[in-house]
Amino acid sequence: WRIILFNSLRNYERFRRIVSLVAPNRCPFCGEVLDNGDYWCGECYRYLPFVHGIVPPSDNISALYACCFYTGRARDAVLMLKYGGLVYPADAFAVMMSDRLCGAEADMLVPVPNGRAGVLKRGFSSSELIAERLAMRVGIPMVNALIAFSGKREQKSLNAENRRKNALNSFYVDKRVNVKGKRIILIDEVTTTGSTLSAVGELLRGAGAEDVSAAVFAKTVEFKHGQRKRYTIRKR
């Protein structure tokens, strides 16, 4: 049923309207009930901490597209998706990320796999949900080219260097997927130090990918050479 549902944006929007009759569509940033065609409320959108301008990518990533800083209402929405078991933030994230990816060219969208324990607990992979919805909007197919080892360790308790080592030992490229010569955009809900994206980019490039960029909904302030780089947060 997922193949039928996600083979076109029209099918998915129809499904979304039907589901809203039972489970009302809500703003992922405040929980307010929305009309079927809305993805967030106007009040929250005004105060989201949008990222403006070019975001420096981490190593092995040619470009990084980010919508918001990982703070305030944007952070709350990410946590609702990752740990609250709510799927509607993925729709809003995909809409905003599709705007960021306008004009970007790639052969496939590849979600960064969640740990298997987390997927079993919440019942879905948050990055895959976003990638599915995003693929319908940008016309680039989603491909599960990466697989997480069953013993994947969570990144949040590790420093930047250990995150990179952990990520390199947590994922592998699916040999059934041909990534040689492909232009790939990695998809994740949030990036912090960039270590995971960098490590995954290294794996994909090592498997022959021509280019690896990344798109996330939220990012934290980048740390580079021990210094905290600041970005301006402005209201829209």
C-alpha positions in Angstrom: 0.0 0.0 0.0 2.9 2.4 0.6 4.0 2.0 -3.1 0.5 3.1 -4.2 0.2 5.8 -1.6 3.6 7.4 -2.3 3.7 7.1 -6.1 2.1 10.5 -6.5 1.5 13.6 -4.5 -2.1 13.6 -5.5 -2.7 10.1 -4.0 -0.9 11.1 -0.8 -2.9 14.3 -0.4 -6.1 12.4 -0.8 -5.0 9.9 1.8 -4.1 12.8 4.1 -7.6 14.3 3.8 -9.2 11.0 4.6 -7.0 10.4 7.7 -7.8 13.9 9.0 -11.4 12.9 9.4 -10.3 10.5 12.2 -7.1 12.1 13.4 -7.2 15.9 12.8 -4.2 17.4 11.1 -2.2 19.5 13.6 0.5 22.1 13.5 3.8 20.3 14.4 5.1 23.4 16.2 2.2 24.1 18.6 -0.4 21.3 18.2 -3.2 23.5 16.9 -5.8 21.7 14.7 -5.4 22.7 11.1 -7.4 22.6 7.9 -6.7 19.7 5.6 -4.5 21.6 3.2 -2.4 23.3 5.8 0.9 22.1 7.3 1.5 24.6 10.1 -0.3 27.6 11.6 0.6 31.1 10.5 1.6 32.2 14.0 4.2 29.5 14.4 5.6 30.1 10.9 6.3 33.8 11.8 8.5 32.8 14.7 10.4 29.8 13.4 14.2 30.2 13.5 14.8 30.0 9.8 18.3 29.6 8.4 19.2 32.3 5.9 22.0 32.0 3.4 24.4 29.3 2.6 25.2 26.7 5.3 28.8 25.4 5.3 28.7 21.6 4.7 30.7 19.1 6.7 33.5 17.0 5.2 32.5 14.7 2.4 29.3 16.7 1.8 29.3 19.1 -1.2 26.3 21.1 0.0 24.0 21.3 3.0 20.4 22.5 2.8 18.8 23.4 6.1 15.5 25.0 6.9 15.7 26.0 10.6 18.0 26.2 13.5 17.5 23.4 16.1 16.0 25.6 18.7 12.6 26.7 20.0 9.5 25.5 18.1 11.6 23.9 15.4 13.4 21.7 18.0 10.1 20.8 19.6 8.7 19.6 16.3 11.8 17.4 15.7 11.5 15.9 19.1 7.8 15.1 18.5 8.7 13.3 15.4 11.7 11.4 16.8 10.4 10.6 20.3 6.7 11.5 20.5 5.5 9.0 17.9 3.8 11.7 15.8 4.1 11.6 12.1 2.6 14.8 10.9 5.8 16.9 11.5 7.3 14.9 8.6 4.8 16.5 6.2 5.7 20.0 7.3 9.4 19.3 7.1 9.1 17.9 3.6 7.3 21.0 2.3 9.9 23.3 3.8 12.8 21.2 2.6 11.4 21.0 -0.9 11.6 24.8 -1.0 15.3 24.6 0.0 15.9 22.0 -2.7 14.3 24.0 -5.5 16.5 23.6 -8.5 18.8 21.0 -6.9 19.6 18.0 -9.2 20.2 14.5 -8.0 19.6 10.9 -8.9 18.3 9.7 -5.5 17.3 10.8 -2.0 18.9 8.6 0.6 17.5 8.7 4.2 20.1 8.4 6.9 18.9 5.2 8.8 17.6 5.5 12.3 18.8 2.9 14.8 16.7 -0.3 14.7 15.8 0.0 18.4 14.3 3.4 17.8 12.4 2.3 14.7 10.9 -0.6 16.6 9.9 1.6 19.5 8.2 4.4 17.5 7.1 2.2 14.7 8.7 4.1 11.8 11.9 5.7 10.6 11.7 9.5 10.9 14.2 10.2 8.1 12.5 7.7 5.8 9.1 9.4 6.4 10.5 12.8 5.5 12.3 11.3 2.4 9.2 9.6 1.1 7.2 12.8 1.3 10.0 14.9 -0.1 10.5 12.6 -3.0 7.0 13.2 -4.2 7.5 17.0 -4.2 10.9 17.3 -5.8 10.6 14.4 -8.3 13.7 12.6 -7.1 13.2 9.0 -6.1 13.9 7.9 -2.5 16.3 4.9 -2.3 17.2 3.1 0.9 20.9 2.8 0.0 22.1 2.7 3.6 21.5 0.2 6.3 22.2 0.5 10.0 23.9 -2.3 11.9 21.7 -3.8 14.5 24.0 -2.7 17.3 24.1 1.0 16.2 24.9 3.2 19.1 23.0 6.5 19.6 25.0 9.6 18.7 23.6 12.2 21.1 25.9 11.2 24.1 29.1 11.3 22.0 31.5 14.1 21.1 32.3 15.1 17.5 35.2 12.8 16.9 33.5 9.8 18.5 30.3 10.5 16.6 32.3 10.2 13.3 33.9 6.9 14.4 30.6 5.6 15.6 28.8 6.6 12.4 31.4 4.8 10.2 30.9 1.7 12.3 27.1 2.0 12.4 26.1 2.0 8.7 27.0 0.3 5.5 26.0 0.7 1.8 23.5 -1.8 0.6 25.3 -3.8 -2.1 21.9 -4.4 -3.9 21.8 -0.6 -4.6 24.1 0.8 -7.3 25.4 4.1 -6.2 28.3 4.3 -8.6 28.3 7.6 -10.5 25.1 8.7 -8.7 24.4 12.1 -7.3 22.9 11.6 -3.9 21.1 13.9 -1.4 21.1 12.5 2.1 18.0 13.2 4.1 17.7 13.6 7.9 15.6 15.5 10.3 18.5 17.2 12.1 22.2 17.5 12.1 24.3 18.6 15.1 28.1 18.3 14.6 27.8 17.0 11.1 29.8 14.0 12.0 27.1 11.5 10.9 26.6 13.2 7.5 30.3 13.3 7.0 30.8 9.6 7.8 27.9 8.5 5.6 29.1 10.7 2.8 32.5 9.0 3.1 30.9 5.6 2.9 28.8 6.5 -0.2 31.8 8.2 -2.0 33.9 5.1 -1.2 31.2 3.0 -2.9 31.5 5.2 -6.0 29.0 7.9 -5.6 29.8 10.9 -7.9 28.5 13.5 -5.4 26.9 13.5 -2.0 25.0 16.5 -0.5 22.5 16.6 2.3 19.2 18.2 3.3 17.9 18.5 6.8 15.0 20.3 8.5 17.1 21.6 11.4 20.7 22.2 12.3 22.5 23.4 15.3 25.2 26.0 15.3 28.4 24.6 13.7 31.5 24.1 15.7 34.7 24.3 13.6 38.3 24.2 14.9 36.9 24.6 18.4 35.2 27.9 17.7 31.5 28.4 17.6 30.3 30.0 14.4 27.2 32.2 14.9 24.4 32.7 12.4 21.8 35.4 12.5 18.3 34.1 13.5 15.6 36.4 12.0 11.8 36.2 12.1 9.9 35.9 8.9 
